[in-house]
Amino acid sequence: MTPIGFLNPEDLRRLTGRARANGQEEWLKAEGIPHKRQGSDMLVMWAHVQAWIEAIRSGICGVSYTLSVIVQVVAGVRRPFLP
């Protein structure tokens, strides 16, 4: 089953390797993964993480490619990456 919605705090810690919001935000920015910070909470959509993983596996990295994939997934033009 493919996760939908937002990463939970444990998933976010596993993804970033960081326990605190400042470190998580720094890592997410460096990797070009869209996110929203609300106080000490980080909101990261699974679709963004899947697009990021897809970009890495295809050998194409970068924010513009990642955002392009996300737009295509949301528009229904492209299926999300399924592990």
C-alpha positions in Angstrom: 0.0 0.0 0.0 1.3 3.4 -0.9 1.1 6.0 1.9 -0.9 9.1 1.3 -1.1 12.3 3.1 1.7 13.5 5.4 4.7 11.7 6.9 4.3 11.1 10.6 7.1 12.3 13.0 8.9 8.9 13.0 8.9 8.7 9.2 10.3 12.3 9.1 13.1 11.4 11.6 13.9 8.3 9.5 14.0 10.3 6.2 16.1 13.2 7.5 18.1 11.5 10.2 17.3 14.4 12.4 15.1 14.6 15.5 14.5 18.3 15.7 12.5 20.5 13.4 15.5 22.9 12.6 17.6 20.0 11.5 14.8 18.4 9.5 14.0 21.7 7.8 17.7 22.2 6.9 17.9 18.7 5.4 14.6 19.0 3.5 15.7 22.4 2.0 19.1 20.9 1.0 17.3 18.0 -0.8 14.7 20.2 -2.4 11.8 18.5 -0.8 8.8 20.8 -0.4 7.6 21.2 3.1 5.7 23.5 5.5 6.8 24.3 9.0 4.3 25.1 11.7 6.1 25.9 14.9 8.0 22.7 15.8 5.9 20.6 13.4 7.1 19.8 9.9 4.5 18.9 7.2 5.9 16.8 4.4 3.6 15.1 1.9 4.3 11.5 0.9 3.9 12.5 -2.8 6.8 14.9 -2.4 9.0 12.2 -0.9 8.0 9.7 -3.6 8.8 12.2 -6.3 12.2 12.8 -4.7 13.0 9.1 -4.5 11.9 8.7 -8.1 14.3 11.5 -9.2 17.2 9.8 -7.4 16.5 6.4 -8.8 16.2 7.8 -12.4 19.5 9.7 -11.9 17.8 13.0 -12.4 18.0 15.2 -9.3 17.1 18.8 -8.6 14.2 20.9 -7.4 12.8 21.7 -10.8 12.6 18.1 -11.8 11.1 17.1 -8.5 8.4 19.8 -8.7 7.7 18.8 -12.2 7.1 15.2 -11.2 4.9 16.3 -8.3 2.7 18.5 -10.6 2.3 15.6 -13.0 1.3 13.2 -10.2 -1.2 15.7 -8.8 -2.6 16.3 -12.3 -3.0 12.6 -12.8 -0.7 12.6 -15.8 1.9 10.4 -14.0 1.6 7.7 -11.5 3.5 8.1 -8.2 6.5 6.0 -7.6 5.5 2.8 -5.9 8.3 1.1 -3.9 
